[in-house]
Amino acid sequence: MSTRSDAQLVEAHLGGGPSALGDIYDRYAPGLYDVAMAMTRSPHDAADLVQDTFVLAAGRLGQLRDPTRLKAWLYAVLRHEVYRRTRRQRRERPAEAVPEVADAVDPGAGEDRLVDELAGAELAVLVRDAASGLDERDRLVLELSVRQQLDGADLADALGVSAQQSYTLVHRMRQRFERSVGAVVVARAGRRDCPELAELLARWDGTFDVLVRKRVSRHIEDCDTCHRTRRRLAPLGLFQAAPAFALPVTLRERVLGAVQAGSGELRVDGDGFPRPPRRRRHLVAVLAALAVLLASGTAASLAMARREAVPPPPDEVEVAGRQATSPSGSSGTGPAVAPPAPTTSTTPRGATAPSATSGGPGVPPTSSSPAADAAAPGPSA
């Protein structure tokens, strides 16, 4: 493992140093692969994400303004690739079945013995699998903040959010993770200590779903025994202690070979960190425009329906699609279907209206615009 700092490795890579990128890989690929595996649950997809991350990094390291933030920047690139993969695939990968581990707990064990037994590899796997029930963003926040120990500006930039938003995301993630994992662990390990819990889960087949988690969570809030069990287990501590996914030995050669093929596309901000895609902004604009069109279409349909619902005046029935012209010089800007006033007479049938825009009886006007109608001369006195 190289003893050079992150900034020195970045400088060496930009200067053409042949081993710099390999040293960066050796330092950060294990953590990147661990996060990628947690997000995908697929060794193949995780390896692809790590490869894509380093391919982008090789061509974009020159855009990183502060080389000392190499770690946060690499996880930001990985986050960019994870979300891009999700947008492309749009599918959920079912979590693998979690093995039953409750029988491994001694019913007479004291508090320390319980924690020791539950803190083994079985519970680490259990907690890791339970964390996969979180949504994608919560899983990423969990991985970066707890497993990879990113915080402050590094965590915010790795997530692509502001510092204040990152604090909020971490706070909410911790609440959700504590509730969900606490319920899972108590359900597995607490039934022998709590007869009520055992009765509640008497027909439980060991498969976790939303209903089981809600039932157990509600029970924990009302049960002192299970509440103490949940507090002793400290799910976040167990998650942090869970073993990392092993990085494939052959991935190093594959990644460094792929780097020679070129780099992909990556939009960055002023500090060189990946920027979120513009797709959502464009989608909002499209939806807004669609809403305006739909509203306009609805209004036009209602207006047409109202017009068709009102019969024309008797004198206009035989004037096909044309408003009758009043000798008093109507401007044509009033409602076409309004009934005539008692003091106004319409043009007699078959007579030619003395209007410059009229083409004769039964012939439509040459201009249908209100301005043209208003400019037409009236009948001579």
C-alpha positions in Angstrom: 0.0 0.0 0.0 1.4 3.4 -1.0 2.3 5.9 1.7 1.7 8.9 -0.5 -1.2 11.2 0.4 -4.3 11.5 -1.6 -3.2 14.8 -3.0 0.2 13.4 -4.0 -1.5 10.4 -5.7 -3.7 12.8 -7.7 -0.8 14.9 -8.7 1.2 11.9 -9.7 -1.7 10.6 -11.9 -2.2 13.9 -13.6 1.6 14.0 -14.2 1.5 10.7 -16.0 2.7 8.5 -13.1 2.0 4.9 -14.2 1.3 3.5 -10.7 -0.7 6.3 -9.2 -4.1 5.1 -10.3 -3.3 1.6 -9.2 -2.4 3.0 -5.7 -5.7 4.9 -5.6 -7.5 1.7 -6.5 -5.7 -0.3 -3.8 -6.7 2.4 -1.2 -10.3 2.9 -2.1 -11.6 0.1 -4.2 -12.4 -2.2 -1.2 -14.8 0.4 0.3 -16.3 1.3 -3.0 -17.0 -2.3 -3.8 -18.5 -2.8 -0.3 -21.0 0.1 -0.9 -21.7 -1.1 -4.5 -22.5 -4.6 -3.2 -24.8 -3.2 -0.5 -26.6 -1.2 -3.1 -26.9 -3.9 -5.7 -26.6 -7.3 -3.9 -25.0 -8.5 -7.1 -21.2 -9.2 -7.4 -21.4 -8.6 -11.2 -23.2 -5.3 -10.9 -21.0 -4.2 -8.0 -17.8 -4.9 -10.1 -19.3 -3.0 -13.0 -20.0 0.0 -10.8 -16.4 0.0 -9.4 -15.0 -0.2 -12.9 -17.2 2.6 -14.2 -16.2 4.7 -11.2 -12.5 4.4 -11.9 -12.9 4.8 -15.6 -14.6 8.2 -14.9 -12.1 9.0 -12.2 -9.1 8.4 -14.5 -10.4 11.0 -17.0 -11.9 13.5 -14.6 -9.4 13.8 -11.7 -8.1 17.0 -13.3 -11.4 18.6 -12.5 -11.2 17.9 -8.8 -10.4 21.3 -7.3 -9.2 20.0 -3.9 -7.2 16.8 -4.3 -7.3 16.2 -0.5 -11.0 15.3 -1.0 -10.3 12.4 -3.2 -12.2 9.9 -1.0 -15.4 11.9 -1.0 -15.1 12.6 -4.7 -14.8 8.9 -5.5 -17.9 8.0 -3.5 -19.7 10.9 -5.3 -18.8 9.4 -8.6 -20.0 6.0 -7.4 -23.3 7.5 -6.2 -23.7 9.0 -9.7 -23.2 5.6 -11.2 -25.5 3.9 -8.8 -28.4 6.3 -9.6 -27.7 6.0 -13.3 -27.9 2.3 -13.1 -31.2 2.5 -11.2 -32.7 4.9 -13.7 -31.6 2.5 -16.5 -32.8 -0.7 -14.9 -35.9 0.4 -12.9 -36.3 -2.8 -11.1 -36.0 -4.2 -7.6 -33.7 -7.0 -6.7 -35.3 -9.3 -4.1 -33.3 -9.6 -0.9 -32.1 -13.1 -0.1 -33.8 -15.0 2.7 -32.4 -14.2 6.2 -31.5 -17.3 8.2 -33.2 -17.9 11.5 -30.7 -17.2 14.4 -33.0 -17.0 17.4 -32.1 -20.6 18.5 -28.5 -19.5 19.0 -29.5 -17.5 22.0 -29.3 -19.0 25.5 -32.7 -18.3 27.2 -30.9 -17.9 30.5 -28.2 -15.6 29.3 -27.5 -12.3 31.0 -27.4 -9.0 29.3 -23.6 -9.2 28.5 -23.9 -12.8 27.3 -26.9 -11.8 25.0 -25.0 -9.0 23.4 -21.9 -11.2 22.9 -23.8 -14.0 21.3 -25.9 -11.6 19.1 -22.9 -9.7 18.0 -21.5 -12.6 16.1 -21.3 -13.1 12.4 -24.9 -14.4 12.2 -26.3 -11.1 13.5 -24.0 -9.1 11.4 -25.4 -10.8 8.3 -28.9 -10.4 9.7 -28.5 -6.6 10.3 -26.9 -6.2 6.9 -29.7 -8.0 5.2 -32.3 -6.1 7.2 -30.7 -2.8 6.0 -31.5 -3.8 2.4 -35.1 -3.1 3.2 -34.4 0.6 3.3 -35.0 2.6 0.1 -32.0 3.4 -2.2 -31.2 6.8 -0.8 -31.4 5.6 2.9 -29.1 2.7 2.1 -26.6 5.0 0.4 -26.7 7.4 3.4 -26.3 4.5 5.7 -23.3 3.1 3.8 -21.5 6.3 3.4 -22.1 7.8 6.9 -21.7 4.6 9.0 -19.6 2.1 7.1 -17.3 4.6 5.2 -17.3 7.2 8.0 -18.0 10.2 5.8 -19.4 13.3 7.4 -19.8 17.1 7.0 -18.9 18.5 3.6 -17.5 15.2 2.4 -20.8 13.4 3.1 -22.8 16.2 1.6 -20.8 16.2 -1.6 -20.7 12.4 -1.9 -24.5 12.4 -1.7 -24.8 15.4 -4.0 -26.8 17.5 -1.5 -26.2 20.6 0.7 -24.7 20.2 4.2 -28.0 20.9 5.9 -29.8 18.4 3.7 -27.1 15.8 4.6 -27.7 16.3 8.3 -31.5 15.8 7.7 -30.9 12.7 5.6 -28.7 11.1 8.2 -31.1 11.9 11.0 -34.0 10.4 9.2 -32.0 7.4 8.1 -30.9 6.7 11.6 -34.5 6.8 12.9 -35.8 4.5 10.1 -32.8 2.1 10.5 -33.1 1.9 14.3 -36.8 1.2 14.0 -36.6 -1.4 11.3 -33.5 -3.2 12.3 -34.5 -3.1 16.0 -37.8 -4.8 15.1 -36.0 -7.4 13.1 -33.5 -8.2 15.7 -36.0 -8.3 18.6 -38.2 -10.6 16.5 -35.3 -13.0 16.0 -33.7 -12.9 19.4 -36.3 -11.7 21.9 -39.1 -14.3 21.7 -37.8 -16.4 24.5 -37.6 -13.5 26.9 -41.1 -12.2 26.1 -44.1 -14.5 26.0 -46.3 -11.8 24.4 -43.9 -11.4 21.5 -43.7 -15.2 21.1 -47.5 -15.3 20.9 -47.6 -12.4 18.5 -45.1 -14.3 16.2 -46.4 -17.8 16.8 -47.3 -18.3 13.1 -44.5 -16.2 11.7 -42.5 -18.1 9.0 -39.4 -16.0 9.4 -40.0 -13.8 6.3 -39.9 -10.1 7.0 -42.3 -7.8 5.4 -43.9 -4.4 6.2 -46.7 -5.9 8.3 -44.4 -7.9 10.5 -42.1 -5.0 11.1 -45.0 -2.7 12.0 -46.5 -5.3 14.5 -43.2 -5.8 16.2 -42.4 -2.1 16.3 -45.7 -1.4 18.0 -45.1 -4.2 20.5 -41.7 -2.9 21.4 -43.1 0.5 22.2 -45.4 -1.1 24.7 -43.1 -3.7 26.1 -40.3 -2.8 28.6 -38.6 -6.2 28.1 -38.4 -5.9 24.3 -37.6 -2.2 24.5 -34.5 -3.0 26.7 -33.5 -5.7 24.3 -33.6 -3.4 21.3 -31.5 -0.8 23.1 -28.8 -3.3 24.1 -28.4 -4.5 20.6 -27.3 -1.1 19.1 -28.1 -1.9 15.4 -25.9 0.9 14.0 -22.9 -0.4 15.9 -23.5 -3.9 14.7 -23.9 -2.6 11.1 -20.6 -0.8 11.4 -18.9 -4.0 12.7 -20.4 -6.2 9.9 -17.7 -7.8 7.7 -17.2 -6.0 4.4 -17.9 -7.7 1.1 -14.7 -9.2 -0.3 -13.2 -7.4 -3.2 -12.6 -9.8 -6.2 -8.8 -10.2 -6.7 -9.2 -10.2 -10.5 -11.1 -6.9 -10.5 -7.9 -4.7 -10.2 -6.5 -5.9 -13.6 -9.9 -5.5 -15.2 -10.4 -2.0 -14.0 -7.0 -0.7 -14.8 -7.3 -2.3 -18.3 -10.7 -0.6 -18.8 -9.2 2.8 -18.0 -7.1 2.7 -21.1 -10.3 2.5 -23.2 -11.4 6.0 -22.3 -13.8 7.8 -19.9 -17.5 8.3 -19.8 -19.7 11.3 -19.5 -19.9 13.2 -16.2 -21.3 16.7 -15.5 -19.5 18.3 -12.6 -19.8 21.5 -10.5 -17.2 24.1 -9.8 -15.4 21.8 -7.3 -15.3 18.9 -9.7 -18.0 16.9 -8.0 -20.7 15.1 -10.1 -23.9 17.2 -10.6 -27.3 15.6 -10.5 -29.0 15.0 -13.9 -31.2 17.6 -15.4 -33.9 15.1 -16.3 -36.1 15.9 -13.3 -36.1 19.6 -14.1 -37.0 18.9 -17.7 -39.7 16.5 -16.5 -41.2 19.1 -14.3 -41.3 21.6 -17.2 -42.9 19.1 -19.5 -45.5 18.2 -16.9 -46.3 21.9 -16.3 -46.7 22.5 -20.0 -48.9 19.4 -20.3 -51.1 20.6 -17.4 -51.5 24.0 -19.2 -52.5 22.3 -22.4 -54.9 20.0 -20.6 -56.5 22.9 -18.8 -56.7 24.9 -22.0 -58.3 22.0 -23.8 -60.8 21.5 -21.0 -61.8 25.1 -21.0 -62.2 25.1 -24.8 -64.3 21.9 -24.6 -66.5 23.5 -21.9 -66.9 26.6 -24.0 -67.8 24.6 -27.1 -70.3 22.5 -25.1 -72.0 25.7 -23.8 -72.2 27.1 -27.3 -73.7 24.0 -28.7 -76.2 23.8 -25.9 -77.7 27.3 -26.7 -79.8 27.3 -29.9 -79.2 30.3 -32.3 -81.8 33.0 -32.8 -84.5 32.3 -35.4 -83.1 34.8 -38.0 -79.6 33.1 -37.8 -80.7 29.5 -38.5 -80.4 29.8 -42.3 -77.1 31.7 -42.2 -74.7 28.8 -42.3 -71.8 29.4 -39.9 -72.1 33.1 -40.2 -73.3 35.8 -37.8 -76.0 38.1 -39.2 -75.0 41.7 -39.7 -77.0 44.5 -38.2 -77.7 47.6 -40.2 -76.5 49.6 -37.2 -72.9 48.5 -37.9 -72.1 45.8 -35.5 -68.4 45.4 -34.8 -68.6 41.6 -34.5 -67.0 41.5 -31.1 -70.1 40.5 -29.2 -71.3 37.0 -28.5 -72.3 35.2 -31.6 -75.2 33.4 -29.9 -76.7 36.3 -28.0 -80.4 36.8 -28.7 -81.2 40.1 -30.6 -82.3 43.1 -28.7 -85.9 44.2 -29.3 -84.8 47.5 -30.9 -82.3 45.8 -33.4 -83.3 44.2 -36.6 -81.3 41.7 -38.6 -80.6 41.7 -42.3 -83.5 40.3 -44.3 -83.1 36.9 -45.8 -81.6 36.9 -49.3 -80.6 40.6 -49.0 -77.0 41.8 -49.4 -75.6 43.4 -46.4 -73.9 46.8 -47.1 -70.6 45.7 -45.6 -67.3 45.9 -47.4 -66.4 42.5 -46.1 -69.5 40.7 -47.3 -69.3 38.7 -50.5 -73.0 38.5 -51.1 -75.8 36.4 -49.7 -74.7 33.2 -48.1 -71.0 33.9 -48.7 -68.8 34.1 -45.5 -66.9 37.2 -44.8 -63.4 37.4 -46.2 -62.0 38.2 -42.7 -63.1 36.6 -39.4 -60.9 38.8 -37.2 -62.6 41.3 -34.8 -60.3 44.0 -36.1 -61.5 43.5 -39.7 -65.1 43.5 -38.6 -64.6 46.6 -36.6 -63.0 48.4 -39.6 -65.8 47.5 -42.0 -68.0 50.6 -43.0 -71.6 50.6 -41.9 -74.6 51.3 -44.1 -74.9 54.7 -45.6 -77.4 57.0 -44.1 
